[in-house]
Amino acid sequence: MVGADSKIAFRNVKVGPRVDTLWVIEEGLKPGEQVVAEGLQSLRDGMTVTTKPMAAPAAASTAGAAGEAK
């Protein structure tokens, strides 16, 4: 998690089900908190980082998945 001071703070979370390409976090984060999504192997607790928004993944298209009723 990235704190208001732009410093990394490791935190345990409870991971729920996967929805398409995203994972649901059931416990351990509050709405609006920022997390690191890439480059985790380079981080250390207390390290200062510069954040940028991550592009939302494209939703899987379900059009035509079940076929069309005729």
Jmol script that loads the backbone (N, CA, C; Angstrom):
load data "model"
ATOM      1  N   MET A   1       0.842  -1.159   0.000  1.00  0.00           N
ATOM      2  CA  MET A   1       0.000   0.000   0.000  1.00  0.00           C
ATOM      3  C   MET A   1       0.885   1.218   0.000  1.00  0.00           C
ATOM      4  N   VAL A   2       0.420   2.262  -0.658  1.00  0.00           N
ATOM      5  CA  VAL A   2       1.174   3.513  -0.733  1.00  0.00           C
ATOM      6  C   VAL A   2       0.486   4.512   0.185  1.00  0.00           C
ATOM      7  N   GLY A   3       1.206   4.984   1.184  1.00  0.00           N
ATOM      8  CA  GLY A   3       0.644   5.929   2.142  1.00  0.00           C
ATOM      9  C   GLY A   3       0.555   7.337   1.587  1.00  0.00           C
ATOM     10  N   ALA A   4      -0.061   8.228   2.358  1.00  0.00           N
ATOM     11  CA  ALA A   4      -0.224   9.619   1.951  1.00  0.00           C
ATOM     12  C   ALA A   4       1.127  10.310   1.747  1.00  0.00           C
ATOM     13  N   ASP A   5       2.168   9.792   2.399  1.00  0.00           N
ATOM     14  CA  ASP A   5       3.509  10.358   2.272  1.00  0.00           C
ATOM     15  C   ASP A   5       4.290   9.730   1.115  1.00  0.00           C
ATOM     16  N   SER A   6       3.595   8.952   0.260  1.00  0.00           N
ATOM     17  CA  SER A   6       4.183   8.253  -0.899  1.00  0.00           C
ATOM     18  C   SER A   6       5.181   7.174  -0.505  1.00  0.00           C
ATOM     19  N   LYS A   7       5.062   6.681   0.719  1.00  0.00           N
ATOM     20  CA  LYS A   7       5.959   5.615   1.171  1.00  0.00           C
ATOM     21  C   LYS A   7       5.226   4.276   1.179  1.00  0.00           C
ATOM     22  N   ILE A   8       5.978   3.226   0.854  1.00  0.00           N
ATOM     23  CA  ILE A   8       5.445   1.878   0.812  1.00  0.00           C
ATOM     24  C   ILE A   8       5.265   1.336   2.222  1.00  0.00           C
ATOM     25  N   ALA A   9       4.112   0.714   2.463  1.00  0.00           N
ATOM     26  CA  ALA A   9       3.847   0.021   3.723  1.00  0.00           C
ATOM     27  C   ALA A   9       3.252  -1.334   3.360  1.00  0.00           C
ATOM     28  N   PHE A  10       3.991  -2.396   3.646  1.00  0.00           N
ATOM     29  CA  PHE A  10       3.490  -3.728   3.347  1.00  0.00           C
ATOM     30  C   PHE A  10       2.335  -4.055   4.281  1.00  0.00           C
ATOM     31  N   ARG A  11       1.342  -4.730   3.731  1.00  0.00           N
ATOM     32  CA  ARG A  11       0.163  -5.072   4.509  1.00  0.00           C
ATOM     33  C   ARG A  11      -0.387  -6.410   4.000  1.00  0.00           C
ATOM     34  N   ASN A  12      -0.826  -7.256   4.920  1.00  0.00           N
ATOM     35  CA  ASN A  12      -1.462  -8.512   4.533  1.00  0.00           C
ATOM     36  C   ASN A  12      -2.896  -8.240   4.109  1.00  0.00           C
ATOM     37  N   VAL A  13      -3.344  -8.920   3.069  1.00  0.00           N
ATOM     38  CA  VAL A  13      -4.716  -8.804   2.603  1.00  0.00           C
ATOM     39  C   VAL A  13      -5.314 -10.194   2.438  1.00  0.00           C
ATOM     40  N   LYS A  14      -6.631 -10.264   2.452  1.00  0.00           N
ATOM     41  CA  LYS A  14      -7.332 -11.515   2.178  1.00  0.00           C
ATOM     42  C   LYS A  14      -7.864 -11.426   0.753  1.00  0.00           C
ATOM     43  N   VAL A  15      -7.381 -12.338  -0.099  1.00  0.00           N
ATOM     44  CA  VAL A  15      -7.764 -12.341  -1.502  1.00  0.00           C
ATOM     45  C   VAL A  15      -8.996 -13.207  -1.684  1.00  0.00           C
ATOM     46  N   GLY A  16      -9.967 -12.674  -2.416  1.00  0.00           N
ATOM     47  CA  GLY A  16     -11.190 -13.409  -2.714  1.00  0.00           C
ATOM     48  C   GLY A  16     -11.136 -13.984  -4.115  1.00  0.00           C
ATOM     49  N   PRO A  17     -12.273 -14.082  -4.753  1.00  0.00           N
ATOM     50  CA  PRO A  17     -12.327 -14.690  -6.082  1.00  0.00           C
ATOM     51  C   PRO A  17     -11.733 -13.802  -7.167  1.00  0.00           C
ATOM     52  N   ARG A  18     -11.427 -14.427  -8.280  1.00  0.00           N
ATOM     53  CA  ARG A  18     -10.938 -13.709  -9.453  1.00  0.00           C
ATOM     54  C   ARG A  18     -12.133 -13.402 -10.348  1.00  0.00           C
ATOM     55  N   VAL A  19     -12.195 -12.162 -10.838  1.00  0.00           N
ATOM     56  CA  VAL A  19     -13.251 -11.747 -11.757  1.00  0.00           C
ATOM     57  C   VAL A  19     -12.564 -11.276 -13.031  1.00  0.00           C
ATOM     58  N   ASP A  20     -12.694 -12.062 -14.095  1.00  0.00           N
ATOM     59  CA  ASP A  20     -11.967 -11.821 -15.345  1.00  0.00           C
ATOM     60  C   ASP A  20     -10.469 -11.785 -15.036  1.00  0.00           C
ATOM     61  N   THR A  21      -9.818 -10.630 -15.218  1.00  0.00           N
ATOM     62  CA  THR A  21      -8.380 -10.536 -14.969  1.00  0.00           C
ATOM     63  C   THR A  21      -8.066  -9.851 -13.635  1.00  0.00           C
ATOM     64  N   LEU A  22      -9.086  -9.568 -12.840  1.00  0.00           N
ATOM     65  CA  LEU A  22      -8.906  -8.845 -11.580  1.00  0.00           C
ATOM     66  C   LEU A  22      -9.171  -9.753 -10.386  1.00  0.00           C
ATOM     67  N   TRP A  23      -8.519  -9.464  -9.263  1.00  0.00           N
ATOM     68  CA  TRP A  23      -8.739 -10.202  -8.019  1.00  0.00           C
ATOM     69  C   TRP A  23      -9.515  -9.313  -7.051  1.00  0.00           C
ATOM     70  N   VAL A  24     -10.443  -9.901  -6.338  1.00  0.00           N
ATOM     71  CA  VAL A  24     -11.199  -9.194  -5.307  1.00  0.00           C
ATOM     72  C   VAL A  24     -10.394  -9.256  -4.015  1.00  0.00           C
ATOM     73  N   ILE A  25     -10.182  -8.111  -3.378  1.00  0.00           N
ATOM     74  CA  ILE A  25      -9.520  -8.058  -2.074  1.00  0.00           C
ATOM     75  C   ILE A  25     -10.621  -7.920  -1.032  1.00  0.00           C
ATOM     76  N   GLU A  26     -10.792  -8.953  -0.213  1.00  0.00           N
ATOM     77  CA  GLU A  26     -11.891  -8.976   0.744  1.00  0.00           C
ATOM     78  C   GLU A  26     -11.567  -8.260   2.051  1.00  0.00           C
ATOM     79  N   GLU A  27     -10.312  -8.277   2.470  1.00  0.00           N
ATOM     80  CA  GLU A  27      -9.915  -7.631   3.727  1.00  0.00           C
ATOM     81  C   GLU A  27      -8.508  -7.068   3.597  1.00  0.00           C
ATOM     82  N   GLY A  28      -8.241  -5.993   4.343  1.00  0.00           N
ATOM     83  CA  GLY A  28      -6.886  -5.463   4.419  1.00  0.00           C
ATOM     84  C   GLY A  28      -6.678  -4.141   3.710  1.00  0.00           C
ATOM     85  N   LEU A  29      -7.650  -3.708   2.909  1.00  0.00           N
ATOM     86  CA  LEU A  29      -7.576  -2.409   2.241  1.00  0.00           C
ATOM     87  C   LEU A  29      -8.871  -1.648   2.448  1.00  0.00           C
ATOM     88  N   LYS A  30      -8.760  -0.327   2.447  1.00  0.00           N
ATOM     89  CA  LYS A  30      -9.931   0.534   2.543  1.00  0.00           C
ATOM     90  C   LYS A  30     -10.159   1.184   1.180  1.00  0.00           C
ATOM     91  N   PRO A  31     -11.407   1.520   0.873  1.00  0.00           N
ATOM     92  CA  PRO A  31     -11.674   2.200  -0.401  1.00  0.00           C
ATOM     93  C   PRO A  31     -10.823   3.454  -0.545  1.00  0.00           C
ATOM     94  N   GLY A  32     -10.252   3.632  -1.732  1.00  0.00           N
ATOM     95  CA  GLY A  32      -9.442   4.813  -2.016  1.00  0.00           C
ATOM     96  C   GLY A  32      -7.960   4.650  -1.750  1.00  0.00           C
ATOM     97  N   GLU A  33      -7.549   3.584  -1.040  1.00  0.00           N
ATOM     98  CA  GLU A  33      -6.124   3.376  -0.801  1.00  0.00           C
ATOM     99  C   GLU A  33      -5.433   2.952  -2.093  1.00  0.00           C
ATOM    100  N   GLN A  34      -4.208   3.399  -2.261  1.00  0.00           N
ATOM    101  CA  GLN A  34      -3.431   3.055  -3.451  1.00  0.00           C
ATOM    102  C   GLN A  34      -2.563   1.845  -3.168  1.00  0.00           C
ATOM    103  N   VAL A  35      -2.458   0.995  -4.180  1.00  0.00           N
ATOM    104  CA  VAL A  35      -1.606  -0.186  -4.078  1.00  0.00           C
ATOM    105  C   VAL A  35      -0.658  -0.225  -5.265  1.00  0.00           C
ATOM    106  N   VAL A  36       0.401  -0.992  -5.126  1.00  0.00           N
ATOM    107  CA  VAL A  36       1.363  -1.175  -6.208  1.00  0.00           C
ATOM    108  C   VAL A  36       0.930  -2.398  -7.014  1.00  0.00           C
ATOM    109  N   ALA A  37       0.855  -2.238  -8.330  1.00  0.00           N
ATOM    110  CA  ALA A  37       0.418  -3.336  -9.187  1.00  0.00           C
ATOM    111  C   ALA A  37       1.562  -3.927 -10.005  1.00  0.00           C
ATOM    112  N   GLU A  38       2.653  -3.215 -10.160  1.00  0.00           N
ATOM    113  CA  GLU A  38       3.796  -3.693 -10.938  1.00  0.00           C
ATOM    114  C   GLU A  38       5.091  -3.323 -10.235  1.00  0.00           C
ATOM    115  N   GLY A  39       6.113  -4.147 -10.422  1.00  0.00           N
ATOM    116  CA  GLY A  39       7.435  -3.850  -9.874  1.00  0.00           C
ATOM    117  C   GLY A  39       7.597  -4.178  -8.410  1.00  0.00           C
ATOM    118  N   LEU A  40       6.768  -5.074  -7.897  1.00  0.00           N
ATOM    119  CA  LEU A  40       6.801  -5.414  -6.461  1.00  0.00           C
ATOM    120  C   LEU A  40       8.153  -5.932  -5.998  1.00  0.00           C
ATOM    121  N   GLN A  41       8.859  -6.655  -6.866  1.00  0.00           N
ATOM    122  CA  GLN A  41      10.137  -7.257  -6.481  1.00  0.00           C
ATOM    123  C   GLN A  41      11.196  -6.215  -6.135  1.00  0.00           C
ATOM    124  N   SER A  42      10.996  -4.970  -6.564  1.00  0.00           N
ATOM    125  CA  SER A  42      11.981  -3.909  -6.317  1.00  0.00           C
ATOM    126  C   SER A  42      11.690  -3.105  -5.059  1.00  0.00           C
ATOM    127  N   LEU A  43      10.580  -3.357  -4.400  1.00  0.00           N
ATOM    128  CA  LEU A  43      10.148  -2.516  -3.280  1.00  0.00           C
ATOM    129  C   LEU A  43      10.655  -3.004  -1.938  1.00  0.00           C
ATOM    130  N   ARG A  44      10.825  -2.030  -1.034  1.00  0.00           N
ATOM    131  CA  ARG A  44      11.155  -2.305   0.364  1.00  0.00           C
ATOM    132  C   ARG A  44      10.234  -1.456   1.231  1.00  0.00           C
ATOM    133  N   ASP A  45       9.898  -1.953   2.392  1.00  0.00           N
ATOM    134  CA  ASP A  45       9.038  -1.220   3.325  1.00  0.00           C
ATOM    135  C   ASP A  45       9.657   0.145   3.629  1.00  0.00           C
ATOM    136  N   GLY A  46       8.864   1.209   3.542  1.00  0.00           N
ATOM    137  CA  GLY A  46       9.331   2.560   3.831  1.00  0.00           C
ATOM    138  C   GLY A  46       9.914   3.296   2.637  1.00  0.00           C
ATOM    139  N   MET A  47      10.071   2.620   1.527  1.00  0.00           N
ATOM    140  CA  MET A  47      10.633   3.228   0.320  1.00  0.00           C
ATOM    141  C   MET A  47       9.651   4.272  -0.238  1.00  0.00           C
ATOM    142  N   THR A  48      10.168   5.394  -0.715  1.00  0.00           N
ATOM    143  CA  THR A  48       9.334   6.422  -1.335  1.00  0.00           C
ATOM    144  C   THR A  48       9.161   6.104  -2.813  1.00  0.00           C
ATOM    145  N   VAL A  49       7.917   6.218  -3.293  1.00  0.00           N
ATOM    146  CA  VAL A  49       7.617   5.918  -4.694  1.00  0.00           C
ATOM    147  C   VAL A  49       6.837   7.060  -5.326  1.00  0.00           C
ATOM    148  N   THR A  50       6.846   7.086  -6.647  1.00  0.00           N
ATOM    149  CA  THR A  50       6.021   8.010  -7.415  1.00  0.00           C
ATOM    150  C   THR A  50       4.935   7.175  -8.068  1.00  0.00           C
ATOM    151  N   THR A  51       3.685   7.538  -7.848  1.00  0.00           N
ATOM    152  CA  THR A  51       2.584   6.737  -8.369  1.00  0.00           C
ATOM    153  C   THR A  51       2.049   7.310  -9.675  1.00  0.00           C
ATOM    154  N   LYS A  52       1.410   6.415 -10.427  1.00  0.00           N
ATOM    155  CA  LYS A  52       0.674   6.830 -11.618  1.00  0.00           C
ATOM    156  C   LYS A  52      -0.493   5.871 -11.776  1.00  0.00           C
ATOM    157  N   PRO A  53      -1.594   6.339 -12.342  1.00  0.00           N
ATOM    158  CA  PRO A  53      -2.758   5.464 -12.493  1.00  0.00           C
ATOM    159  C   PRO A  53      -2.462   4.313 -13.443  1.00  0.00           C
ATOM    160  N   MET A  54      -3.058   3.174 -13.164  1.00  0.00           N
ATOM    161  CA  MET A  54      -2.921   2.017 -14.034  1.00  0.00           C
ATOM    162  C   MET A  54      -4.139   1.972 -14.939  1.00  0.00           C
ATOM    163  N   ALA A  55      -3.912   1.697 -16.206  1.00  0.00           N
ATOM    164  CA  ALA A  55      -5.020   1.591 -17.141  1.00  0.00           C
ATOM    165  C   ALA A  55      -5.878   0.389 -16.781  1.00  0.00           C
ATOM    166  N   ALA A  56      -7.178   0.558 -16.825  1.00  0.00           N
ATOM    167  CA  ALA A  56      -8.091  -0.540 -16.541  1.00  0.00           C
ATOM    168  C   ALA A  56      -7.998  -1.571 -17.657  1.00  0.00           C
ATOM    169  N   PRO A  57      -8.005  -2.859 -17.284  1.00  0.00           N
ATOM    170  CA  PRO A  57      -7.944  -3.893 -18.317  1.00  0.00           C
ATOM    171  C   PRO A  57      -9.227  -3.910 -19.140  1.00  0.00           C
ATOM    172  N   ALA A  58      -9.111  -4.298 -20.391  1.00  0.00           N
ATOM    173  CA  ALA A  58     -10.287  -4.394 -21.247  1.00  0.00           C
ATOM    174  C   ALA A  58     -11.168  -5.526 -20.742  1.00  0.00           C
ATOM    175  N   ALA A  59     -12.449  -5.272 -20.636  1.00  0.00           N
ATOM    176  CA  ALA A  59     -13.384  -6.307 -20.183  1.00  0.00           C
ATOM    177  C   ALA A  59     -13.520  -7.379 -21.247  1.00  0.00           C
ATOM    178  N   ALA A  60     -13.597  -8.596 -20.795  1.00  0.00           N
ATOM    179  CA  ALA A  60     -13.764  -9.714 -21.734  1.00  0.00           C
ATOM    180  C   ALA A  60     -15.119  -9.592 -22.400  1.00  0.00           C
ATOM    181  N   SER A  61     -15.138  -9.694 -23.680  1.00  0.00           N
ATOM    182  CA  SER A  61     -16.386  -9.573 -24.427  1.00  0.00           C
ATOM    183  C   SER A  61     -17.173 -10.863 -24.315  1.00  0.00           C
ATOM    184  N   THR A  62     -18.457 -10.728 -23.966  1.00  0.00           N
ATOM    185  CA  THR A  62     -19.315 -11.900 -23.878  1.00  0.00           C
ATOM    186  C   THR A  62     -20.287 -11.934 -25.047  1.00  0.00           C
ATOM    187  N   ALA A  63     -20.176 -10.975 -25.942  1.00  0.00           N
ATOM    188  CA  ALA A  63     -21.084 -10.935 -27.088  1.00  0.00           C
ATOM    189  C   ALA A  63     -20.895 -12.187 -27.939  1.00  0.00           C
ATOM    190  N   GLY A  64     -21.984 -12.867 -28.185  1.00  0.00           N
ATOM    191  CA  GLY A  64     -21.941 -14.055 -29.024  1.00  0.00           C
ATOM    192  C   GLY A  64     -21.446 -15.299 -28.317  1.00  0.00           C
ATOM    193  N   ALA A  65     -21.137 -15.214 -27.044  1.00  0.00           N
ATOM    194  CA  ALA A  65     -20.607 -16.364 -26.338  1.00  0.00           C
ATOM    195  C   ALA A  65     -21.620 -17.506 -26.271  1.00  0.00           C
ATOM    196  N   ALA A  66     -22.877 -17.159 -26.120  1.00  0.00           N
ATOM    197  CA  ALA A  66     -23.910 -18.208 -26.023  1.00  0.00           C
ATOM    198  C   ALA A  66     -24.622 -18.400 -27.348  1.00  0.00           C
ATOM    199  N   GLY A  67     -24.249 -17.673 -28.336  1.00  0.00           N
ATOM    200  CA  GLY A  67     -24.929 -17.767 -29.626  1.00  0.00           C
ATOM    201  C   GLY A  67     -26.148 -16.872 -29.659  1.00  0.00           C
ATOM    202  N   GLU A  68     -26.727 -16.735 -30.803  1.00  0.00           N
ATOM    203  CA  GLU A  68     -27.891 -15.884 -30.974  1.00  0.00           C
ATOM    204  C   GLU A  68     -29.135 -16.719 -31.156  1.00  0.00           C
ATOM    205  N   ALA A  69     -30.204 -16.349 -30.444  1.00  0.00           N
ATOM    206  CA  ALA A  69     -31.473 -17.065 -30.622  1.00  0.00           C
ATOM    207  C   ALA A  69     -32.105 -16.657 -31.932  1.00  0.00           C
ATOM    208  N   LYS A  70     -32.645 -17.614 -32.656  1.00  0.00           N
ATOM    209  CA  LYS A  70     -33.285 -17.296 -33.938  1.00  0.00           C
ATOM    210  C   LYS A  70     -34.711 -17.717 -33.943  1.00  0.00           C
TER     211      LYS A  70
END
end "model"
wireframe off; spacefill off
backbone 0.3
color backbone group
